[in-house]
Amino acid sequence: MSTPPDSLQGAYEEAFATLRQARQAFTPSLSLRETGVVTQVGTGIAHVRGLPGAGYDELLEFPGDLFGLAFNLDEDEIGVVLLGDHATLEAGDEVRRTGRVMDVAVGDDLLGRVIDPLGRPLDGHAAVASSERLPIERPAPPIMDRAPVRVPLQSGLKVVDALIPIGRGQRELIVGDRRTGKTSIAIDTIVNQRGKNVLCIYCAIGQRAAAVARVVANLREHGAMEYTVVVVAEGNDPPGLVYITPYAATSIAEHFMEAGRDVLIVYDDLTQHARAYRELSLLLRRPPGREAFPGDIFYIHSRLLERSTHLNDARGQGSLTALPIIETEAQDISAYIPTNLISITDGQIYLSPTLFELGVLPAIDVGKSVSRVGSKAQRPAYRAVTGDLKLAYAQFEELENFARFGTRLDDETRAIIEHGERIRACLKQPELAPVGLPAQMAILLALSHRLFDPVPLAQMPEAERAVHDAATRLPTALCARFETDQQLTDADRDVIVKIARQALANFSTVDDGTAAPGPATIAADNGRRAPA
């Protein structure tokens, strides 16, 4: 056998010397790690023994890259909520503590993405490259760090912005039966935030994949995905994933809020969230209460929605506005979960199946809807236009119900009903067609001056469109003042009324085919508001 060359022999010896030095310098580090054993596996839950140091809500690691949350800390075992498919898990598998709580990736890299609550991409793109993470469970900002709600969040829906205003930092509940347009209101609000420096989070909780895909397609079509994050837990996902979804979405939103930005988050919907929590609680054998929900069902939603607020100057002036959605059955808003959320939020938008069937869209029942922030969330100029609009509309609805009995009506009552019919026609709005603030001002001011009253109801959509298009001729300086705290002057009002009157000049017949009132009558009516 031939010996290797001297150069190769020297290389061998040098390599062996390096390995010998590395072996001598290596000091093994030993660390203690608690491990447990799975004793029982159920649908979405597992029971574990042997982790005496585990804490509540601690993240536990199972085989197969499966994680779970320590939910029940009993004396002999731990009840764990699984955050994935339990099909591969068996009794006897090893469980390890991670020493941390559940967290989620946050940051600007999430904008335009569709992810699950664990941060995994669902849009077919690469994994989210974000180095910053936040726990999904975080304490709500203390009272002293909050500021009053003063700045409006324009939804683009005339009936909402005029009668049920929403402010940045408010929590406004959207409640109604199935398929009455609840999600449509939320999506319209997201679409209307384009160009308004408001980031949006759409949180789909237990929704069908087809419904979520339709929402994402609408957002992409209208250019809203560039400032929106979509967090999804589908209906066939494990209940543990459905449960943590709104908390993960809120942490993503809080990251932007704490950076001084305005954020809108939509929870669609919290009915599915409550049902997922009830399922987990019953599987873990927690005592059931009313409607089989556990006793702390109120707390899981209150600690979630209390995180939505408007921060003060010292905290950066960021805001988080929440639009939670809840589904009722047979119009029963006095059920357990709806009443819980009504008591937590700052108002509710109620959608009526009756109005939906009549084609009044959005089907918002103004009488049952309320904003507890009210006109404080409206700009002074807009507040002056909406004034007594809600009162006039409520008066009209009462008289309309009374008139169905065939009672003979005097001229004043008939005028109130006709004016109310025009208000209802103007408040109708198609889906995904938000109306800007100048156009809303023109339409609502024309309503308050009764410029629409001579227009036949059949021509109201065209008349409203004419005023909407005419609003583009408003002076730029006047439109800019709409967004400030300046009052609407008489001169400003005259400019808007003049443009609206010119737009309605061609609509000059009343419903019965007779001639419209003359200029003198119209001029007299222009200065008269709806009877209070």
C-alpha positions as CSV (number, residue, x, y, z in Angstrom):
1,M,0.0,0.0,0.0
2,S,1.5,3.3,-1.1
3,T,1.9,6.1,1.5
4,P,0.2,9.5,0.8
5,P,2.3,12.4,-0.3
6,D,3.9,14.6,2.4
7,S,1.6,17.5,1.6
8,L,-1.6,15.4,2.0
9,Q,-0.2,13.8,5.2
10,G,0.3,17.2,6.6
11,A,-3.2,18.3,5.8
12,Y,-4.6,15.2,7.5
13,E,-2.6,15.9,10.7
14,E,-3.7,19.5,10.7
15,A,-7.4,18.5,10.3
16,F,-7.1,15.9,13.1
17,A,-5.5,18.5,15.4
18,T,-8.3,21.0,14.7
19,L,-10.9,18.4,15.5
20,R,-9.1,17.4,18.7
21,Q,-9.0,21.0,19.9
22,A,-12.7,21.5,19.2
23,R,-13.5,18.3,21.1
24,Q,-11.5,19.4,24.1
25,A,-13.0,22.9,24.1
26,F,-16.6,21.7,23.8
27,T,-18.6,21.9,27.0
28,P,-22.1,20.3,26.8
29,S,-24.9,22.5,28.2
30,L,-27.6,20.7,30.0
31,S,-31.1,22.2,30.5
32,L,-34.1,20.9,32.2
33,R,-37.2,20.5,30.0
34,E,-40.6,19.4,31.3
35,T,-42.3,16.8,29.2
36,G,-45.7,15.3,29.6
37,V,-47.8,12.5,28.1
38,V,-51.1,12.7,26.2
39,T,-53.7,10.7,28.1
40,Q,-56.8,11.4,26.0
41,V,-57.6,13.0,22.6
42,G,-60.9,14.5,21.5
43,T,-62.2,16.7,18.8
44,G,-60.1,19.8,19.1
45,I,-58.9,19.1,22.6
46,A,-56.4,16.8,24.5
47,H,-55.8,15.9,28.1
48,V,-52.1,15.9,29.3
49,R,-50.3,14.7,32.4
50,G,-46.9,15.4,33.7
51,L,-46.4,19.2,33.2
52,P,-46.6,20.6,36.8
53,G,-45.0,23.9,35.9
54,A,-47.3,24.8,32.9
55,G,-49.2,28.1,33.1
56,Y,-52.6,29.2,31.9
57,D,-52.6,29.9,28.1
58,E,-49.1,28.6,27.8
59,L,-48.2,27.2,24.4
60,L,-47.5,23.4,24.4
61,E,-45.8,21.5,21.6
62,F,-47.0,18.1,20.4
63,P,-45.5,15.8,17.8
64,G,-45.9,16.7,14.2
65,D,-45.5,20.4,14.6
66,L,-48.9,20.6,16.4
67,F,-49.4,23.2,19.2
68,G,-52.0,23.7,21.8
69,L,-53.0,26.1,24.6
70,A,-53.2,25.1,28.2
71,F,-56.8,25.9,29.1
72,N,-57.8,23.8,32.1
73,L,-55.2,23.6,34.9
74,D,-56.5,20.8,37.1
75,E,-54.6,19.1,39.9
76,D,-53.9,15.8,38.0
77,E,-54.0,16.9,34.4
78,I,-54.2,19.8,31.9
79,G,-57.0,20.4,29.4
80,V,-55.4,21.6,26.2
81,V,-57.1,23.3,23.2
82,L,-55.4,22.1,20.0
83,L,-54.5,24.6,17.3
84,G,-54.5,22.1,14.5
85,D,-55.7,18.7,13.2
86,H,-55.8,16.1,16.0
87,A,-55.9,13.2,13.6
88,T,-52.2,12.3,14.0
89,L,-52.2,12.7,17.8
90,E,-52.5,9.6,20.0
91,A,-52.6,8.8,23.7
92,G,-49.0,8.3,24.9
93,D,-47.5,10.9,22.7
94,E,-45.0,13.2,24.3
95,V,-45.8,16.9,25.1
96,R,-43.3,19.7,25.8
97,R,-43.6,23.1,27.3
98,T,-42.5,26.1,25.2
99,G,-42.3,28.6,28.0
100,R,-44.2,31.2,26.0
101,V,-47.8,32.2,25.2
102,M,-49.4,32.2,21.8
103,D,-48.2,35.1,19.6
104,V,-48.6,36.4,16.0
105,A,-46.5,38.2,13.5
106,V,-47.3,41.9,13.1
107,G,-46.0,44.7,10.9
108,D,-46.5,46.3,7.5
109,D,-45.5,43.1,5.7
110,L,-49.0,41.8,6.5
111,L,-50.8,44.4,4.4
112,G,-52.5,42.9,1.4
113,R,-52.1,39.4,2.7
114,V,-54.6,36.6,3.6
115,I,-53.4,34.6,6.6
116,D,-54.7,32.2,9.3
117,P,-54.4,33.1,13.0
118,L,-51.0,31.3,13.2
119,G,-49.6,33.6,10.6
120,R,-49.5,31.0,7.8
121,P,-50.3,32.4,4.3
122,L,-53.6,31.4,2.7
123,D,-53.2,33.4,-0.5
124,G,-50.6,31.2,-2.2
125,H,-47.7,33.6,-1.7
126,A,-44.6,33.2,0.4
127,A,-44.6,33.1,4.2
128,V,-44.9,36.4,5.9
129,A,-41.4,37.9,6.5
130,S,-42.0,39.8,9.8
131,S,-39.5,39.8,12.7
132,E,-41.8,41.4,15.2
133,R,-44.4,39.4,17.1
134,L,-47.1,40.2,19.7
135,P,-49.1,38.0,22.1
136,I,-52.6,37.4,21.0
137,E,-53.9,38.1,24.5
138,R,-53.0,41.6,25.7
139,P,-54.5,43.9,28.3
140,A,-56.7,46.7,27.1
141,P,-55.3,50.3,27.3
142,P,-56.0,51.9,30.7
143,I,-58.6,54.6,31.0
144,M,-55.9,57.4,31.5
145,D,-54.3,56.5,28.1
146,R,-57.5,57.0,26.2
147,A,-59.0,60.1,24.5
148,P,-62.6,60.9,23.7
149,V,-64.0,59.8,20.3
150,R,-64.2,62.9,18.2
151,V,-63.0,62.1,14.6
152,P,-65.6,60.5,12.4
153,L,-65.0,57.3,10.5
154,Q,-66.9,57.8,7.2
155,S,-68.6,54.5,6.1
156,G,-69.7,55.9,2.8
157,L,-73.2,54.8,3.6
158,K,-75.6,57.8,3.8
159,V,-77.9,56.2,6.4
160,V,-75.0,55.3,8.7
161,D,-73.0,58.6,8.4
162,A,-76.1,60.7,8.8
163,L,-78.2,58.9,11.4
164,I,-75.9,56.4,13.1
165,P,-72.4,58.0,13.0
166,I,-69.3,56.0,13.8
167,G,-66.2,57.6,15.3
168,R,-62.6,56.5,15.2
169,G,-62.1,54.4,18.4
170,Q,-65.8,53.4,18.7
171,R,-67.2,49.9,18.9
172,E,-70.4,49.7,16.8
173,L,-72.2,46.4,16.7
174,I,-73.8,45.2,13.4
175,V,-76.7,42.9,14.3
176,G,-79.3,41.1,12.2
177,D,-80.7,37.8,10.9
178,R,-78.9,35.7,8.4
179,R,-78.5,37.1,4.9
180,T,-79.7,40.7,5.7
181,G,-76.5,42.4,4.5
182,K,-74.4,42.6,7.7
183,T,-71.1,41.8,5.9
184,S,-71.9,44.1,3.1
185,I,-72.0,47.1,5.4
186,A,-68.6,46.2,6.9
187,I,-67.1,45.7,3.4
188,D,-68.5,49.0,2.1
189,T,-66.9,50.7,5.1
190,I,-63.5,49.1,4.3
191,V,-63.8,50.1,0.7
192,N,-64.6,53.7,1.6
193,Q,-61.4,54.0,3.6
194,R,-59.3,54.1,0.4
195,G,-57.2,57.3,0.5
196,K,-58.3,58.2,4.1
197,N,-55.1,56.8,5.8
198,V,-57.1,54.1,7.7
199,L,-55.7,50.6,7.8
200,C,-58.3,47.7,7.9
201,I,-58.4,44.2,9.3
202,Y,-61.1,41.8,8.2
203,C,-61.4,38.9,10.6
204,A,-63.4,36.0,9.2
205,I,-64.4,33.7,12.1
206,G,-65.8,30.3,11.1
207,Q,-67.0,31.5,7.6
208,R,-67.3,29.4,4.5
209,A,-64.3,29.4,2.2
210,A,-66.5,30.5,-0.7
211,A,-67.8,33.5,1.3
212,V,-64.3,34.6,2.3
213,A,-63.0,34.2,-1.2
214,R,-65.9,36.5,-2.4
215,V,-65.0,39.1,0.1
216,V,-61.3,39.1,-0.8
217,A,-62.2,39.3,-4.5
218,N,-64.4,42.4,-3.8
219,L,-61.6,44.0,-1.8
220,R,-59.1,43.4,-4.6
221,E,-61.4,44.6,-7.3
222,H,-61.9,47.9,-5.5
223,G,-58.3,48.4,-4.5
224,A,-58.8,47.9,-0.8
225,M,-56.4,45.0,-0.3
226,E,-53.4,47.2,-0.3
227,Y,-54.3,48.6,3.1
228,T,-56.1,45.6,4.4
229,V,-55.1,42.4,6.3
230,V,-57.5,39.4,6.1
231,V,-57.3,36.9,9.0
232,V,-59.3,33.7,8.3
233,A,-60.5,30.7,10.3
234,E,-62.7,28.7,8.1
235,G,-65.8,26.8,9.3
236,N,-64.1,23.4,9.0
237,D,-61.0,24.5,11.0
238,P,-60.5,23.1,14.5
239,P,-62.5,25.1,17.1
240,G,-59.2,26.1,18.8
241,L,-58.2,28.1,15.7
242,V,-61.6,29.7,15.4
243,Y,-61.4,30.7,19.1
244,I,-58.0,32.5,18.8
245,T,-58.7,34.2,15.5
246,P,-60.2,37.5,16.7
247,Y,-57.5,37.9,19.4
248,A,-54.7,37.4,16.8
249,A,-56.4,39.9,14.5
250,T,-56.7,42.4,17.3
251,S,-53.0,42.1,18.1
252,I,-52.2,42.8,14.5
253,A,-54.4,45.9,14.6
254,E,-53.0,47.1,17.9
255,H,-49.5,47.1,16.4
256,F,-50.6,49.7,13.9
257,M,-52.7,51.6,16.5
258,E,-49.7,51.9,18.9
259,A,-47.7,53.3,16.0
260,G,-50.1,56.2,15.9
261,R,-52.2,55.0,13.0
262,D,-56.0,54.7,12.6
263,V,-57.3,51.1,12.2
264,L,-60.6,49.6,11.5
265,I,-61.3,45.9,12.4
266,V,-64.3,43.9,11.4
267,Y,-65.2,40.7,13.3
268,D,-67.3,38.5,11.1
269,D,-68.9,37.1,13.1
270,L,-68.8,36.7,16.9
271,T,-71.7,34.3,16.9
272,Q,-69.3,31.7,15.5
273,H,-66.7,32.7,18.0
274,A,-69.1,32.1,20.9
275,R,-70.2,28.8,19.5
276,A,-66.5,27.6,19.1
277,Y,-65.8,28.6,22.7
278,R,-69.0,26.8,23.9
279,E,-67.8,23.7,22.0
280,L,-64.4,23.8,23.6
281,S,-65.8,24.4,27.1
282,L,-68.2,21.5,26.8
283,L,-65.5,19.2,25.6
284,L,-63.3,20.2,28.5
285,R,-66.3,19.6,30.8
286,R,-66.7,23.1,32.1
287,P,-70.0,23.8,33.7
288,P,-72.6,25.0,31.2
289,G,-74.9,27.9,31.9
290,R,-77.6,29.7,29.9
291,E,-78.0,28.2,26.4
292,A,-75.2,25.8,27.3
293,F,-72.6,28.7,27.1
294,P,-70.0,28.7,29.9
295,G,-70.3,31.4,32.6
296,D,-67.4,33.5,31.3
297,I,-68.8,33.9,27.8
298,F,-69.4,37.6,28.5
299,Y,-65.7,38.0,29.5
300,I,-64.2,36.6,26.3
301,H,-65.9,39.2,24.3
302,S,-65.6,42.1,26.7
303,R,-61.8,41.7,27.0
304,L,-61.6,41.5,23.2
305,L,-63.7,44.6,22.4
306,E,-62.2,46.7,25.2
307,R,-58.9,46.7,23.3
308,S,-60.6,49.0,20.7
309,T,-60.1,52.7,21.7
310,H,-58.7,56.1,20.8
311,L,-55.3,56.7,22.4
312,N,-54.4,60.1,23.8
313,D,-51.6,62.4,22.6
314,A,-49.0,60.8,24.9
315,R,-49.7,57.4,23.4
316,G,-49.5,58.6,19.7
317,Q,-53.2,59.4,19.0
318,G,-53.8,56.1,17.2
319,S,-57.2,54.6,17.1
320,L,-58.8,51.1,16.7
321,T,-62.4,51.1,15.6
322,A,-64.3,47.8,15.9
323,L,-67.3,46.6,13.9
324,P,-68.3,43.3,15.5
325,I,-71.0,41.4,13.6
326,I,-73.5,39.2,15.4
327,E,-76.3,37.0,13.9
328,T,-79.7,36.8,15.4
329,E,-82.4,34.2,15.0
330,A,-86.0,35.2,14.1
331,Q,-85.1,38.9,14.8
332,D,-84.5,38.1,18.5
333,I,-82.1,40.7,19.7
334,S,-82.8,39.9,23.3
335,A,-81.1,36.5,23.0
336,Y,-78.1,35.8,25.2
337,I,-75.1,36.6,23.0
338,P,-76.7,39.7,21.3
339,T,-77.6,41.3,24.6
340,N,-74.1,40.6,25.9
341,L,-72.6,42.4,22.9
342,I,-75.1,45.2,22.9
343,S,-74.1,46.0,26.5
344,I,-70.4,45.9,25.6
345,T,-70.4,48.0,22.5
346,D,-71.1,51.8,22.0
347,G,-74.2,51.3,19.8
348,Q,-75.7,48.9,17.3
349,I,-76.8,48.9,13.6
350,Y,-79.8,46.7,13.3
351,L,-80.7,45.2,10.0
352,S,-84.4,44.3,9.4
353,P,-85.4,41.3,7.3
354,T,-88.7,43.1,6.5
355,L,-86.8,46.1,5.0
356,F,-84.5,43.7,3.1
357,E,-87.5,41.9,1.6
358,L,-89.0,45.2,0.6
359,G,-85.8,46.2,-1.3
360,V,-84.8,48.9,1.1
361,L,-81.0,48.4,1.0
362,P,-79.1,48.7,3.2
363,A,-81.9,47.3,5.3
364,I,-81.1,49.3,8.4
365,D,-83.9,49.9,10.9
366,V,-83.2,53.4,12.1
367,G,-85.6,53.1,15.0
368,K,-83.7,50.2,16.6
369,S,-80.2,51.4,15.7
370,V,-78.3,53.8,17.9
371,S,-74.8,55.3,18.2
372,R,-73.9,56.2,21.8
373,V,-71.3,58.6,20.5
374,G,-73.8,60.3,18.3
375,S,-73.2,63.6,16.8
376,K,-69.9,64.0,18.6
377,A,-68.5,61.8,15.9
378,Q,-69.7,64.1,13.1
379,R,-68.0,67.2,11.8
380,P,-69.8,70.5,12.6
381,A,-70.7,71.1,8.9
382,Y,-72.1,67.6,8.5
383,R,-74.0,67.8,11.8
384,A,-75.7,71.0,10.7
385,V,-77.0,69.3,7.6
386,T,-78.3,66.1,9.3
387,G,-79.9,68.1,12.1
388,D,-83.4,66.8,12.6
389,L,-83.3,64.3,9.8
390,K,-83.6,61.3,12.2
391,L,-86.6,62.9,13.9
392,A,-88.3,63.6,10.6
393,Y,-87.7,60.0,9.4
394,A,-89.0,58.6,12.7
395,Q,-92.1,60.8,12.5
396,F,-92.7,59.6,8.9
397,E,-92.5,55.9,9.8
398,E,-95.0,56.4,12.6
399,L,-97.5,58.2,10.4
400,E,-96.9,55.7,7.6
401,N,-98.0,52.9,9.8
402,F,-101.0,54.9,10.9
403,A,-102.0,55.7,7.3
404,R,-102.2,52.0,6.4
405,F,-105.6,51.9,8.2
406,G,-107.1,54.0,5.5
407,T,-107.5,57.1,7.6
408,R,-108.2,60.4,5.9
409,L,-105.1,62.5,6.2
410,D,-104.8,66.3,6.3
411,D,-102.4,68.2,4.0
412,E,-99.7,68.6,6.6
413,T,-99.7,64.9,7.5
414,R,-99.6,64.0,3.8
415,A,-96.7,66.4,3.3
416,I,-94.8,64.7,6.1
417,I,-95.3,61.3,4.6
418,E,-94.3,62.4,1.1
419,H,-91.1,64.0,2.5
420,G,-90.3,60.9,4.5
421,E,-90.7,58.8,1.4
422,R,-88.0,61.0,-0.3
423,I,-85.8,60.6,2.7
424,R,-86.1,56.8,2.5
425,A,-85.4,56.9,-1.2
426,C,-82.3,59.0,-0.7
427,L,-81.0,56.7,2.0
428,K,-81.1,53.7,-0.3
429,Q,-77.7,52.7,-1.7
430,P,-76.4,49.8,-3.8
431,E,-73.7,47.5,-2.5
432,L,-70.0,48.5,-3.0
433,A,-70.9,52.1,-4.0
434,P,-69.8,54.3,-1.2
435,V,-70.7,58.0,-1.4
436,G,-68.1,60.7,-0.7
437,L,-68.6,63.4,1.9
438,P,-69.3,66.3,-0.6
439,A,-72.0,64.3,-2.4
440,Q,-73.6,63.3,1.0
441,M,-73.6,66.9,2.0
442,A,-75.3,68.0,-1.2
443,I,-77.9,65.2,-1.1
444,L,-78.7,65.7,2.6
445,L,-78.9,69.5,2.3
446,A,-81.3,69.1,-0.6
447,L,-83.4,66.8,1.5
448,S,-83.5,69.2,4.4
449,H,-84.5,72.0,2.0
450,R,-87.2,69.8,0.5
451,L,-85.8,70.1,-3.0
452,F,-86.7,66.4,-3.6
453,D,-90.3,66.8,-2.6
454,P,-91.6,67.7,-6.1
455,V,-89.8,64.8,-7.7
456,P,-91.8,61.7,-8.4
457,L,-90.7,58.6,-6.4
458,A,-90.1,56.7,-9.6
459,Q,-87.5,59.3,-10.6
460,M,-85.8,59.6,-7.2
461,P,-82.8,57.4,-8.1
462,E,-82.1,59.5,-11.2
463,A,-82.6,62.7,-9.2
464,E,-80.3,61.6,-6.5
465,R,-77.7,60.6,-9.1
466,A,-78.0,64.1,-10.6
467,V,-77.3,65.8,-7.3
468,H,-74.5,63.3,-6.6
469,D,-72.8,64.2,-10.0
470,A,-73.4,67.9,-9.4
471,A,-71.5,67.7,-6.1
472,T,-68.3,67.4,-8.1
473,R,-68.8,71.1,-9.1
474,L,-68.5,72.3,-5.5
475,P,-65.5,74.5,-4.8
476,T,-62.4,72.7,-3.7
477,A,-62.0,75.1,-0.7
478,L,-65.6,74.3,0.4
479,C,-65.1,70.6,0.2
480,A,-61.9,70.9,2.2
481,R,-63.7,72.7,5.0
482,F,-66.1,69.7,5.3
483,E,-63.2,67.7,6.8
484,T,-62.4,70.4,9.4
485,D,-64.1,71.6,12.6
486,Q,-65.4,74.8,10.9
487,Q,-69.1,75.5,10.9
488,L,-71.2,75.6,7.7
489,T,-71.9,79.2,6.9
490,D,-75.0,80.6,5.2
491,A,-72.9,81.4,2.1
492,D,-71.7,77.8,2.0
493,R,-75.2,76.5,2.4
494,D,-76.5,78.7,-0.4
495,V,-73.7,77.5,-2.8
496,I,-74.7,73.8,-2.1
497,V,-78.4,74.5,-2.4
498,K,-78.0,76.4,-5.7
499,I,-76.0,73.5,-7.3
500,A,-78.6,70.9,-6.1
501,R,-81.5,73.0,-7.4
502,Q,-79.8,73.3,-10.8
503,A,-79.3,69.5,-10.9
504,L,-83.0,68.9,-10.1
505,A,-84.4,71.5,-12.6
506,N,-85.4,68.8,-15.0
507,F,-87.4,66.8,-12.4
508,S,-90.6,68.9,-12.4
509,T,-93.7,66.7,-12.1
510,V,-95.3,65.2,-9.1
511,D,-96.6,61.6,-8.7
512,D,-100.2,62.3,-9.9
513,G,-99.0,63.9,-13.1
514,T,-99.9,67.4,-12.2
515,A,-97.5,70.3,-12.5
516,A,-94.9,70.8,-9.9
517,P,-95.2,73.8,-7.5
518,G,-94.1,77.1,-8.9
519,P,-90.8,78.8,-8.1
520,A,-92.4,80.9,-5.3
521,T,-93.8,77.8,-3.6
522,I,-90.4,76.0,-3.9
523,A,-88.6,79.0,-2.6
524,A,-91.0,79.1,0.4
525,D,-90.5,75.4,1.0
526,N,-86.7,75.7,0.8
527,G,-86.5,77.6,4.0
528,R,-88.9,75.2,5.8
529,R,-87.6,72.2,7.7
530,A,-89.4,69.0,8.3
531,P,-92.0,69.5,11.1
532,A,-90.7,68.4,14.5
